[in-house]
């Protein structure tokens, strides 16, 4: 057996499945429609953003440039390490 709920307007007990209060006529389901519409809009925006970023992701030239920069940074790190090692040896 379902639990009855109180009408927001008149306070009398009504079915939670009722679209309107049978005593005063207060509509009960309007918030659910707005909530469903808002959820559909948000889901649509998320899907649209995913598709947009999938299509406009980084180009091949940007990826190649980033790889080249990373390789240069690694090489510089190796050289700095070598220089530090030579400086330690020279300081002994």
Buried (B, 14 or more C-beta within 10 A) or exposed (E): EEEEEEBEEEEEEBEEEBEBBEEEEBEBEEEEEEEEEEEEEEEEEEEEEEEEEEEEEEEEEEEEEEEEEEEEEEEEEEEEEEEEEEEEEEEE
